[in-house]
Amino acid sequence: MGNRGMEDLIPLINKLQDAFSSIGQSCNLDLPQIAVVGGQSAGKSSVLENFVGRDFLPRGSGIVTRRPLILQLVNNKAEYAEFLHCKGRKFVDFDEVRQEIEAETDRITGSNKGISPIPINLRVYSPHVLNLTLIDLPGMTKVAVGDQPPDIEHQIRDMIMQFISRESCLILAVTPANTDLANSDALKVAKEVDPQGLRTIGVITKLDLMDEGTDARDILENKLLPLRRGYIGVVNRSQKDIDGRKDIRAALAAERKFFLSHPSYRHMAERMGTPHLQKALNQQLTNHIRDTLPGLRSKLQSQLLSLEKEVEEYKNFRPDDPTRKTKALLQMVQQFGVDFEKCIEGSGDQVDTAELSGGARINRIFHERFPFELVKLFFWHLLFCFVFLLTVHLCPLTSCCLSVLCVLRTGLFTPDLAFEAMVKKQVIKLKEPCLKCIDLVIQELINTVRQCTNKLGSYPRLREETERIVTTYVRERENKTKDQVLLLIDIELSYINTNHEDFIGFANAQQRNIVNKKRAIPNQVIRKGWLTLNISIMKGGSKEYWFILTAESLSWYKDEEEKEKKYMLPLDNLKLRDVEKGFMSTKHIFAIFNTEQRNVYKDLRQIELACDLQEDMDSWKASFLRAGVYPEKDQVESEEAAPADTFSMDPQLERQVETIRNLVDSYIGIVNKTIRDLMPKTIMHLMINGAKDFIHSELLAYLYSSGDQNSLMEESADQAQRRDEMLRMYHAIKEALSIIGDISTSTVSTPAPPPVNDTWIPETSPTPQRRPPTSAPPPSRPPVLSLPVLSAWFLLMPSHVSICLMFSHLVLSSLFCLVSSCLFLS
């Protein structure tokens, strides 16, 4: 080839392929290669066998090639073959090579004619070959035959696309001459991935089988159906020759004689035939490797840097070292404690930005879910006070009620017994939301423990024991925490402190009405987030908006940039109600309506808001309660309250009912405030901080006492495999960089040929990079090159062709034109 160092490029890629194939993966590298593409019985296998000069490929009807075959041809004095999966074994008998290919194919795909993308690597050493690497792919088919999968056509097409879609892959499109070239499957798929024809080489087989009086001269001269890299014709052995075991060398001699003697091909015989095809592929692959080598080196270097950190801990790894297991156990437990603490506190680099977890979810329970339950309880308490005091004079069912009634009607001062009875009833109801809060925190703690033990996946037994021990401890602390919370509520029940500084007292209770008085809070933003606004299809349909809830209004925007406001709804006289999910709906829905029967949004009496999760809906409801938007009370009133016209009260009774309600309301507010403050503190002290201390100080001792250290630190098979693969990958990349570093790429290669009119190839899918078709027909003979033509060619060439190459090519072409003109004149 005349370029120093170029002859080593193809063996270099062979070494790289072996380095990565030996570890079972390609490291996501697109190694330069040639993929052989064509329909069934197009002659692909015969072309490859002609290259080698031996019969070594399986033959038969239907799909014979069912796995990609990476065929590496190496020029060598001795002749033998080697498989990558049979290292160290040399195959001298090529019939055994065929049998090994069939056996290896069946091992992965079975015997049902299925296919697999896992390649077979075969290297053939021979004095009759040039250095070349090709990939023999399954032939494209249309119809499944026998027990083939019904989608065999799509499977084969997808496999072929995986190889030829890579920019580093040259495409050898094989088409038989006795079929219509315009309908060639090989050329169709080649054009889909290579619309400019930079990587496609045409091969025409079975030229000797064309009908009498016909030939493929115009095709081979690149006139009729031109390709950028042109066509090369070959003549393979017939089926009769194959069955008769005709020697391939004799077949190559017959091929040579065919081209020299055929009147249509004799003038181009030197550019036809298997030997010329092999030389052309060798040269084009070598040039292609040279062009892609700098990018390949850069990609290898970046991957090596990304692996350095992970491999660092494996470099001096010795699985059977007992000191390693002790050290690993200490490090794992220490890291688990750090991860647990960071997850609870929300610090470190392990914060999940996609969803809340760990401490963030517990914080939401403390400050949203638990206050929401208390506010709900407080709201139902107001209704209970009202109903209880109004019905007590009509339904004297108990002696307590009678005494209360007596006090209400005859006493001049505050009825203490009625006040105390109602307060205790409400305080007892605090137990349910408090215990529910503890249960929610317990679940989040257990989820956090599981999340942190995921890092112990390398040691399954250690992970299992750690999770069991910490979860058991958390469950034990659960009982103590619940006992402590119940004790707090019992303490509140034991003494009603009417001298509390925040208690309104009798005098103020007579003058205040706080039942419907809204707590004044500044107009601050309470919550932001996405909600689905459910509207009928006639009025626009359901759509997601970005909602902002403040203390005075609810607004929604097109998106979270908050630039295009859709609507703002004041919160005055608004209430919440639950809405049942529709038959096909998976969202959780609640509604907002106006108590004065006014339209809330446009002509709608209520708007429905939907969330994907129940937790999100509860959180939004809690936010609305903070803004003073309470649930509707119609259901409670209908169940517990008597109709207004069934009784009447005298003015004195009404005033005393109002006084008791204000007193109870004030005292329950104090209790709620105390419980809301003490609950998070109690849970943090007894459960969360206790769990932290246990993990840091006692977990290691529990692990040592739970069983044998060797079994505890037994490594998982997946981890061992991952470590081995990582180390093999690391060393393979280092070896690859070393191999590339030994090659000099300061050589001169031939630029890609100019574009041609390839609009004759039918399009099967849109190709955005497609060139505008040229309207001029292909010339009938090789055109005389002129500077304007060359300029047009280089304008259409890819942008990566350097200016130096273009300039040198222009000079050489001009010299060629000058010589041609002189010869023509002479």
Secondary structure, DSSP 8 states (H G I E B T S, - for coil): ---TTGGGHHHHHHHHHHHHHTTTS-TT----EEEEE-BTTSSHHHHHHHHHTS--S---SS----S-EEEEEEE-SS-EEEEGGGTT--B-SHHHHHHHHHHHHHHHH-SSS---S--EEEEEEETT--SEEEEE---B-SS--TTS-TTHHHHHHHHHHHHHTSTTEEEEEEEETTS-GGG-HHHHHHHHH-TT-SSEEEEEE-GGGS-TT---HHHHTTSSS--TT-EEE-----HHHHHTT--HHHHHHHHHHHHHH-TTTGGGGGG-SHHHHHHHHHHHHHHHHHHHHHHHHHHHHHHHHHHHHHHHTTTT--TT-HHHHHHHHHHHHHHHHHHHHHHHHT-SS---SSS--THHHHHHIIIIIHHHHHHHHHHHHHHHHHHHHHHTTT---SHHHHHHHHHHHH-SS--HHHHHHHHHHHHHTTHHHHHHHHHHHHHHHHHHHHHHHGGGTTSHHHHHHHHHHHHHHHHHHHHHHHHHHHHHHHHHHH---TT-TT--HHHHHHH---SS--------EEEEEEEEEE--GGGT--EEEEEEEESSEEEEESSTT--SEEEEEE-TTEEEEEE---SS--SEEEEEEETT---SBTTBSEEEEEESSHHHHHHHHHHHHHTT-EE--HHHHHHH---GGG----HHHHHHHHHHHHHHHHHHHHHHHHHHHHHHHHHIIIIIHHHHHHHHHTHHHHHHHHS-HHHHT---HHHHHHHHHHHHHHHHHHHHHHHHHTS---------------TTS--SS--TT------S---SS-----HHHHHHHHHHS-TTS-HHHHHHHHHHHHHHHHHHHHHHH-
